[in-house]
Amino acid sequence: MNGPKRTWQQVKIKYKNILQNAVKKNTHRQGTGGGSPKADLTPAEDMALELNKGRPVLEGIPGGKETSIGSSQDATRFIQVSGSTVFLLEPPAQAPDDADPAPVQQQQHMMETMMRRRPSLWIPEGMRYLCRLLGPRIKHRTARSHALSVEQMVCVALRFFASGAFLYSVGDAEQLNKATICRTIRSVCLAIKALADVFISFPGHRRLCDIKEEFYRIAGFPNVIGAVDCTHIRIKAPSGAHEADFVNRKSFHSINVQMVCNADCVISNVVAKWPGSVHDSRIFRASEIYQCLSQGEFSGVLLGDRGYGCQPFLLTPFTDPQEAQQAYNHAHARTRARVEMTFGLLKARFHCLHKLRVSPVRACDITVACAVLHNVACLRKERAPRVPPAMDWDNPAIFPDDDSGRLLRDQYVLNYFS
């Protein structure tokens, strides 16, 4: 056989790229109603579609998370809004427990030691707030088998989230074995994830008019209630029949996570349940936020990049702008950049999101937990890390623009940017 030999992994990635191009062409032709879907397919793409007909399709990662729309009933126990300012209420103090394995002085020394090792992570007051917040959910009932204290569990989990190191490296730093580290991180992660609907709320904890005003101050773009985009979280290659579904366009395994943020980089919606090969616009169309906006439940628009189709509730930039449209595109880019800043802050705070060596289900849980911690840090005004330049994925659209969406976009140009 002539030509260079390919590994089995390279063959699977090549096949996945061919299949993705075929599906994209097929979807585009069906959406525009332009002739036979197979008219523009190459022989390899045609064969890939035929082979893929009988194969089960992974519609979403079982166990993935999508935050609910609107504020949770428990939000008032933790969050208070006064005018345009959001305050975090102090969780009720826990009564001292005689069975606590670590004395108070040892717990304080442990937190101060971690602060010296990771000075940009959390200030001591923030660590104590997290301990009071998560204590009722993660505290051991007894001190049997040298059970870890709440402070130890929170420190272990935050060390993993912040560093992304191997579990045995985290264990060596805390002088604990790998199994204990794994169980601790899982317990804290699920406790934080359970609070997602409290700290992540769309369109936000503040009044809608205040959210729109904050966005308007950026570049004069009116009526904006959020910026939406997706980011890829690299994971290890999963096992099973759907392994190829997690290979994205950059040819590495990932989950594709959709987020909506406010002007102050607070996350207002998270959808973490889709493999890396799924397109951004498909995730948006399958989300609860799409259904709510399409039914007119919120007064305002989202801003998205060219990978999304223009809708009456989701405005995208012009592909080939004219004079007035250039002003629209400039204001659109500056305003939508908040979601890119949010991704940068999130991954700079939690280096584990650069690559997770866990299963896709646990990767979704860790991502949601990091989003909750990010919102807590923003609301507590914790020190923000330096943000590296974001990667531009240049994601092409697969769904055509809606006629009413284009009409609304033209009205924006005429009324606000001419």
C-alpha positions, -999 to +999 in steps of 0.1 A: +000+000+000+014+034-011+017+065+010+025+071+047+010+047+072-016+062+096-023+052+132-058+041+141-063+073+160-054+094+129-078+073+108-107+079+132-100+117+132-098+118+094-131+099+092-147+122+117-136+153+098-150+139+066-183+130+083-186+165+099-181+182+065-207+159+049-233+166+077-226+203+075-232+204+037-263+182+041-278+204+068-270+236+049-287+224+017-318+212+035-320+245+054-318+266+023-339+242+002-313+242-025-316+210-046-304+175-037-284+173-005-258+150-022-251+173-051-220+189-036-207+158-016-174+142-025-173+104-029-157+100+006-183+122+022-211+103+005-197+070+017-193+084+053-230+094+053-241+060+042-219+042+068-233+066+095-270+059+088-274+029+112-251+042+139-266+055+172-262+092+177-252+107+211-277+134+216-261+146+249-239+134+276-260+115+302-256+132+335-247+166+319-260+198+334-280+228+321-288+255+346-324+265+349-339+297+337-349+323+364-339+326+400-341+296+424-363+298+454-332+292+476-314+322+461-328+346+487-310+326+514-276+333+499-280+364+477-295+398+483-300+425+457-301+462+468-307+485+438-281+476+412-258+459+437-257+421+445-246+410+480-237+375+492-253+367+525-232+349+550-243+313+555-254+305+590-226+296+613-222+260+622-221+249+658-187+236+669-184+198+667-165+179+693-159+152+667-141+175+644-107+158+637-087+190+633-086+218+660-094+253+651-058+265+652-047+237+629-075+245+604-065+282+603-029+273+599-038+250+570-058+277+552-030+302+557-004+278+543-025+273+512-029+310+507+009+313+507+012+285+481-016+300+459-017+337+467-039+346+437-067+320+444-088+331+473-083+354+503-088+338+537-122+354+541-133+338+508-121+304+519-140+306+552-171+317+533-168+286+511-163+264+541-195+278+557-214+275+525-204+239+517-200+226+552-236+213+557-233+193+524-198+178+528-192+175+565-185+139+577-209+127+604-181+112+625-143+113+628-139+076+620-108+066+600-093+101+604-121+118+584-111+151+568-125+183+581-145+207+560-116+230+557-093+202+545-118+191+519-124+226+505-086+232+503-080+199+485-107+206+459-096+242+453-060+231+449-071+207+422-094+232+405-067+259+405-037+238+394-052+210+373-024+188+386-025+150+388-043+136+418-012+121+433+005+155+430-023+171+450-021+143+474+016+147+479+011+184+486-016+177+512+001+145+525-030+124+515-033+093+493-048+094+458-080+076+467-088+101+494-081+130+471-104+115+444-133+110+468-128+145+483-128+163+450-159+144+439-178+152+471-170+189+470-177+191+432-212+177+436-219+200+466-209+230+445-229+218+415-260+215+437-258+253+442-256+260+404-292+272+402-287+295+431-256+313+419-262+310+381-294+327+371-306+340+338-308+369+329-291+377+362-298+385+399-302+422+392-331+439+375-333+436+337-330+473+331-297+474+351-283+445+330-291+463+298-276+496+311-243+479+320-241+464+285-250+498+269-221+515+287-196+493+270-201+505+234-236+519+231-253+487+220-289+488+234-313+462+247-286+435+254-293+410+282-264+387+276-235+375+254-234+339+244-207+316+231-192+282+235-158+270+248-141+236+245-129+219+276-102+193+266-107+159+281-089+125+278-102+102+251-133+084+265-140+048+260-171+034+243-189+035+210-192+074+211-155+082+215-154+098+180-182+122+189-159+140+214-133+148+187-138+185+178-127+204+147-092+209+161-088+171+163-087+167+201-113+153+225-134+178+244-168+188+256-184+219+241-198+241+269-222+270+262-222+300+285-241+333+287-226+361+307-234+396+319-214+428+314-195+423+346-184+388+335-208+370+358-221+338+342-259+337+339-264+304+321-244+272+315-250+242+293-224+215+299-237+183+284-225+181+247-195+164+231-169+184+213-181+176+178-215+193+183-218+227+167-223+259+188-256+268+171-270+233+176-263+235+213-280+268+214-311+256+196-314+226+219-311+247+251-338+259+274-327+295+270-335+292+232-370+280+239-376+308+265-363+336+242-382+323+211-414+324+231-408+360+241-403+354+279-376+380+281-374+415+267-340+419+251-314+403+228-283+381+231-252+388+211-234+359+193-207+355+168-210+345+131-213+308+141-249+314+150-278+323+127-293+357+132-326+356+151-349+382+165-335+374+200-299+367+189-280+393+169-249+384+150-224+407+131-226+414+093-204+393+071-196+420+046-205+453+064-211+486+047-204+521+063-232+521+089-230+484+094-193+488+103-203+509+133-228+482+143-201+455+140-176+475+160-201+480+189-212+444+186-176+431+188-168+452+219-199+442+237-198+405+229-161+404+239-174+401+275-181+364+270-145+359+257-132+377+288-154+354+309-139+323+294-104+338+299-111+346+336-126+312+342-097+292+327-071+315+343-087+310+377-092+272+373-063+257+353-079+223+355-102+234+326-073+234+302-074+196+303-095+173+325-082+137+329-117+124+338-148+109+321-171+133+301-197+131+329-173+142+355-158+168+332-193+184+329-197+184+367-163+200+373-170+226+346-203+236+363-186+237+397-159+260+384-186+283+369-203+285+403-170+293+420-163+319+394-196+337+401-189+335+439-154+350+433-169+378+411-196+387+436-171+387+465-148+409+444-119+384+447-087+393+429-089+385+392-060+367+375-042+378+344-061+366+313-041+353+283-053+360+248-083+339+238-082+315+208-104+324+179-121+292+166-136+309+135-167+287+138-188+288+105-225+289+107-246+258+098-280+273+102-291+302+079-301+336+092-338+341+100-356+368+079-371+385+110-336+384+126-320+402+096-349+427+096-344+435+133-306+438+128-312+463+099-335+483+122-307+484+149-283+498+123-309+524+111-320+536+145-287+534+166-257+533+143-265+555+113 
